[in-house]
Amino acid sequence: METLANLESFVRSAEHGSFSEAARRLALTPAAVSRNVAMLERNLGVRLFHRSTRRLTLTEAGDALRAALAGNLESIHAALAGISAAEGEPAGTLKVSLPPTLGMMHILPLLPAFHARYPRVIPDLRFENRAVDLVAEGYDVAIGGGFDLAPGMVSRTLAPAHIIAVAAPAYLASRPAPADPSGLGAFDGVVMRSPQTGRIRHWTMRDASGQEMAASLAETIVVNDPTAMREAALLGLGVTMIAVPDALPALESGALVRLVPSWYADAGAISLYYASRTLLPGKTRAFVDWVSDAFRTQRLPERFAGSLGR
């Protein structure tokens, strides 16, 4: 019977077309991965890869084996992790995708206590502004919003994703405050161009009564990252519209001020996403529960709610 190491070395090498990249993903040396694959080929009596100095390509037999193994290794890992969790010892590398600002400001600070409680779990955090494919890209958890829920994916809401208008006090010092969102267009605007669509996003805001109004900022400065929007506002370059979590520390310190505080735009929810399995790995369950509990105890859903008009 083949060892799990041989099969995993083959699958990762097939996914990435490289022993070196597979080795990096598996925390092995390229020589070890190559040796595992060679042993698998020898035991099966077939060649699984065409090898060149640049890339590996699957043979017909290799392609058939990859198809046969699809999803099965993940199920094995889940079963093993589930057994570990049953013994109270979640373990393994935990690959997490999360937005840069939210992740650095509100998730990263949770790790010291998490690591002390679960020392055998190794967080592998990827800070990125995109909706990843959890299964295809090998993520255990993603945090963010706007994900398409593929079959079997679980979404666990953490907090609202509300967008508010902010600016630096110095920028507003000689300018009258707008009465409603229609007045925001009179200011210099820091807006964002979507990396996915290339379009500039403008928002429609609402108030507690449900009234809606367009908030069309002037396109004075255009960036492609939410963190850059906040930093530009902090520099006094104009008004920007960003998610409450991204602005919260600066709002609490007074470095930014909220405009039209009775109005906000609703961008959905900030959620935890993970693939549903019969045996959810202990490392994944531990992290999901830890983050969810932290959001609740720190009252982040209330603090992130732009609808409260603070």
C-alpha positions as CSV (number, residue, x, y, z in Angstrom):
1,M,0.0,0.0,0.0
2,E,1.3,3.5,-0.9
3,T,2.2,5.9,1.9
4,L,0.4,9.2,2.3
5,A,3.7,11.0,1.8
6,N,4.2,9.5,-1.7
7,L,0.6,10.2,-2.8
8,E,0.7,13.8,-1.4
9,S,4.0,14.5,-3.1
10,F,2.6,13.4,-6.4
11,V,-0.7,15.4,-6.0
12,R,1.1,18.6,-5.0
13,S,3.7,18.2,-7.8
14,A,0.9,17.6,-10.3
15,E,-1.0,20.7,-9.1
16,H,2.0,23.0,-9.3
17,G,4.0,21.4,-12.1
18,S,7.1,21.5,-10.0
19,F,8.9,19.5,-7.3
20,S,10.3,22.7,-5.8
21,E,6.8,24.3,-5.4
22,A,5.3,21.1,-4.1
23,A,8.2,20.9,-1.6
24,R,7.5,24.4,-0.4
25,R,3.9,23.6,0.1
26,L,4.7,20.4,2.0
27,A,7.6,21.8,4.0
28,L,9.9,19.2,2.5
29,T,13.0,19.5,0.4
30,P,12.7,19.2,-3.4
31,A,14.9,16.0,-3.2
32,A,12.5,14.4,-0.8
33,V,9.4,15.2,-3.0
34,S,11.2,13.8,-6.1
35,R,12.2,10.7,-4.2
36,N,8.6,10.1,-3.0
37,V,7.3,10.5,-6.5
38,A,10.0,8.2,-7.9
39,M,9.1,5.6,-5.3
40,L,5.4,5.8,-6.2
41,E,6.3,5.4,-9.9
42,R,8.5,2.4,-9.1
43,N,5.8,0.7,-7.0
44,L,3.1,1.3,-9.7
45,G,5.4,0.4,-12.5
46,V,4.5,3.4,-14.6
47,R,5.9,6.9,-15.3
48,L,3.6,9.6,-13.9
49,F,5.5,12.7,-15.1
50,H,7.4,13.8,-18.2
51,R,10.3,15.7,-16.7
52,S,12.1,18.7,-18.2
53,T,14.5,21.3,-16.8
54,R,11.6,23.8,-16.7
55,R,8.4,21.9,-15.8
56,L,6.7,18.7,-15.0
57,T,3.8,17.5,-17.2
58,L,1.6,14.5,-16.4
59,T,1.7,11.4,-18.5
60,E,-1.6,9.7,-19.4
61,A,-1.2,7.4,-16.4
62,G,-0.3,10.4,-14.1
63,D,-3.4,12.3,-15.3
64,A,-5.6,9.3,-14.5
65,L,-4.1,8.9,-11.1
66,R,-4.6,12.6,-10.3
67,A,-8.2,12.3,-11.3
68,A,-8.7,9.2,-9.1
69,L,-7.2,10.9,-6.1
70,A,-9.1,14.2,-6.5
71,G,-10.5,15.2,-3.1
72,N,-9.5,12.0,-1.4
73,L,-6.4,13.3,0.2
74,E,-8.3,16.2,1.7
75,S,-10.8,13.7,3.2
76,I,-7.9,11.7,4.7
77,H,-6.4,14.8,6.2
78,A,-9.7,15.8,7.6
79,A,-10.2,12.4,9.2
80,L,-6.7,12.5,10.8
81,A,-7.2,16.1,11.9
82,G,-10.6,15.1,13.3
83,I,-9.1,12.3,15.4
84,S,-6.5,14.8,16.6
85,A,-9.2,17.2,17.6
86,A,-11.0,14.5,19.5
87,E,-7.9,14.1,21.5
88,G,-7.9,17.8,22.3
89,E,-4.8,18.5,20.1
90,P,-5.7,20.4,16.9
91,A,-2.6,20.4,14.7
92,G,-1.2,21.3,11.3
93,T,-0.8,24.2,8.9
94,L,-3.9,26.4,8.7
95,K,-4.0,28.3,5.4
96,V,-6.2,31.5,5.8
97,S,-7.1,34.2,3.3
98,L,-8.0,37.6,4.7
99,P,-8.2,41.3,3.7
100,P,-5.0,43.1,4.6
101,T,-6.4,45.9,6.8
102,L,-9.1,43.9,8.6
103,G,-6.6,41.0,9.0
104,M,-3.7,43.1,10.4
105,M,-5.9,45.3,12.6
106,H,-8.4,42.8,13.9
107,I,-7.3,39.2,13.3
108,L,-3.6,39.3,13.8
109,P,-3.9,40.5,17.4
110,L,-5.9,37.4,18.2
111,L,-2.9,35.1,17.3
112,P,-0.8,35.3,20.4
113,A,-3.5,33.9,22.6
114,F,-4.6,31.4,19.9
115,H,-1.0,30.2,19.5
116,A,-0.6,29.8,23.3
117,R,-3.8,27.7,23.4
118,Y,-3.1,25.7,20.2
119,P,0.7,25.5,19.8
120,R,0.6,22.7,17.2
121,V,-1.5,24.8,14.8
122,I,0.7,26.8,12.3
123,P,-1.3,29.8,10.9
124,D,-0.3,30.5,7.2
125,L,-2.0,33.9,6.7
126,R,-2.4,35.3,3.1
127,F,-3.3,39.0,3.1
128,E,-5.2,39.7,-0.1
129,N,-8.1,41.7,-1.5
130,R,-9.9,39.0,-3.5
131,A,-12.4,36.2,-3.1
132,V,-10.3,33.0,-3.2
133,D,-11.4,29.5,-4.3
134,L,-11.1,27.6,-1.0
135,V,-11.0,24.2,-2.5
136,A,-9.0,24.7,-5.6
137,E,-6.4,26.9,-3.9
138,G,-6.2,24.7,-0.8
139,Y,-7.4,27.2,1.8
140,D,-8.8,26.1,5.1
141,V,-10.6,29.4,6.0
142,A,-11.3,32.7,4.3
143,I,-12.4,35.9,5.9
144,G,-14.1,38.7,4.0
145,G,-17.2,39.2,2.0
146,G,-18.7,38.7,-1.5
147,F,-17.8,35.1,-1.8
148,D,-19.8,32.8,-4.1
149,L,-21.0,29.9,-1.9
150,A,-20.0,26.8,-3.8
151,P,-21.7,23.6,-2.9
152,G,-20.5,22.4,0.5
153,M,-19.1,25.8,1.6
154,V,-20.1,27.2,4.9
155,S,-20.5,30.9,5.6
156,R,-20.5,32.1,9.2
157,T,-21.3,35.8,9.7
158,L,-19.0,37.8,11.9
159,A,-20.1,41.4,11.5
160,P,-21.8,43.8,9.1
161,A,-19.7,45.3,6.2
162,H,-20.8,48.9,6.3
163,I,-19.2,51.7,4.3
164,I,-18.9,55.2,5.7
165,A,-17.5,58.6,4.6
166,V,-14.5,59.9,6.5
167,A,-11.8,62.6,6.2
168,A,-9.1,64.1,8.3
169,P,-10.1,66.9,10.7
170,A,-7.5,69.3,9.2
171,Y,-9.1,68.8,5.7
172,L,-12.6,69.6,7.1
173,A,-11.5,72.6,9.3
174,S,-12.4,75.3,6.7
175,R,-15.2,73.4,5.0
176,P,-18.8,73.2,6.0
177,A,-20.1,69.8,6.9
178,P,-22.5,68.3,4.3
179,A,-26.1,67.8,5.4
180,D,-26.6,64.5,3.5
181,P,-24.7,62.3,1.0
182,S,-25.5,64.5,-1.9
183,G,-23.1,67.1,-0.5
184,L,-20.1,64.8,-0.5
185,G,-19.5,65.6,-4.2
186,A,-18.4,69.1,-3.3
187,F,-15.2,67.7,-1.6
188,D,-12.0,66.3,-3.1
189,G,-12.7,62.5,-3.4
190,V,-10.4,59.6,-2.8
191,V,-12.0,56.7,-4.7
192,M,-11.0,53.1,-5.6
193,R,-10.7,51.4,-9.0
194,S,-11.6,47.7,-8.7
195,P,-8.7,45.5,-9.6
196,Q,-11.2,42.9,-10.9
197,T,-13.4,45.1,-13.1
198,G,-11.4,48.3,-13.6
199,R,-14.4,50.3,-12.6
200,I,-14.6,53.0,-10.0
201,R,-17.0,52.1,-7.2
202,H,-19.6,54.6,-6.1
203,W,-22.0,53.9,-3.3
204,T,-25.6,54.5,-2.5
205,M,-26.1,55.4,1.2
206,R,-29.1,54.8,3.4
207,D,-30.2,56.1,6.8
208,A,-32.0,54.5,9.7
209,S,-35.4,55.3,8.2
210,G,-34.5,53.4,5.0
211,Q,-34.2,56.5,2.8
212,E,-31.5,56.1,0.1
213,M,-29.3,58.7,-1.6
214,A,-26.4,58.5,-4.0
215,A,-23.0,59.4,-2.6
216,S,-20.9,60.4,-5.7
217,L,-17.4,61.4,-4.6
218,A,-15.3,63.5,-7.0
219,E,-12.6,61.4,-8.6
220,T,-9.8,63.6,-7.4
221,I,-7.5,60.7,-6.5
222,V,-7.9,57.1,-7.7
223,V,-6.3,54.1,-6.0
224,N,-6.7,50.3,-6.2
225,D,-6.5,49.4,-2.5
226,P,-8.7,50.1,0.5
227,T,-5.7,50.7,2.8
228,A,-4.4,53.4,0.4
229,M,-7.8,55.1,0.6
230,R,-7.5,55.4,4.3
231,E,-3.9,56.6,4.2
232,A,-4.8,59.2,1.6
233,A,-7.6,60.5,3.9
234,L,-5.2,60.6,6.8
235,L,-2.9,62.7,4.8
236,G,-5.7,65.2,4.3
237,L,-6.1,64.6,0.6
238,G,-9.9,64.5,0.7
239,V,-13.0,62.5,1.6
240,T,-13.1,58.7,1.1
241,M,-15.6,55.9,1.7
242,I,-14.3,52.9,3.4
243,A,-15.4,50.0,5.6
244,V,-15.9,50.7,9.2
245,P,-13.2,48.2,10.4
246,D,-10.6,49.9,8.2
247,A,-11.4,53.3,9.6
248,L,-12.2,52.3,13.3
249,P,-8.8,52.8,14.9
250,A,-8.4,56.2,13.2
251,L,-11.9,57.2,14.2
252,E,-11.4,56.2,17.8
253,S,-8.1,58.2,18.0
254,G,-9.6,61.2,16.2
255,A,-7.3,61.0,13.3
256,L,-10.3,60.7,11.0
257,V,-13.8,62.1,11.4
258,R,-17.0,60.7,10.0
259,L,-19.1,62.8,7.7
260,V,-22.9,62.4,7.4
261,P,-22.9,60.1,10.4
262,S,-26.5,59.1,10.0
263,W,-25.8,57.5,6.6
264,Y,-24.0,54.4,5.6
265,A,-23.7,52.0,2.6
266,D,-24.4,48.3,3.1
267,A,-21.8,46.0,1.5
268,G,-23.2,42.8,3.0
269,A,-21.4,41.0,5.8
270,I,-17.9,40.1,6.9
271,S,-17.9,36.3,7.2
272,L,-15.8,33.3,7.8
273,Y,-15.9,30.8,5.0
274,Y,-14.7,27.2,5.1
275,A,-15.5,24.0,3.3
276,S,-18.0,21.7,5.0
277,R,-16.6,18.2,5.6
278,T,-18.0,15.3,7.5
279,L,-15.0,15.7,9.8
280,L,-14.1,19.3,10.0
281,P,-10.3,19.4,10.9
282,G,-9.7,20.3,14.5
283,K,-7.3,23.2,13.4
284,T,-10.1,24.7,11.3
285,R,-12.8,24.4,14.0
286,A,-10.5,25.8,16.6
287,F,-9.7,28.9,14.5
288,V,-13.3,29.5,13.4
289,D,-14.5,29.3,17.0
290,W,-11.7,31.4,18.3
291,V,-12.3,34.3,15.8
292,S,-16.1,34.1,16.3
293,D,-15.8,34.2,20.1
294,A,-13.3,37.2,19.9
295,F,-15.7,39.2,17.6
296,R,-18.5,38.5,20.1
297,T,-16.6,39.4,23.3
298,Q,-15.0,42.5,21.8
299,R,-18.4,43.6,20.5
300,L,-17.0,44.0,17.0
301,P,-20.4,43.5,15.3
302,E,-21.7,46.6,17.1
303,R,-18.5,48.6,16.7
304,F,-18.4,47.8,12.9
305,A,-22.1,48.8,12.4
306,G,-22.2,52.1,10.5
307,S,-26.0,52.1,10.9
308,L,-25.5,53.2,14.6
309,G,-24.4,56.6,13.4
310,R,-21.4,57.1,15.6
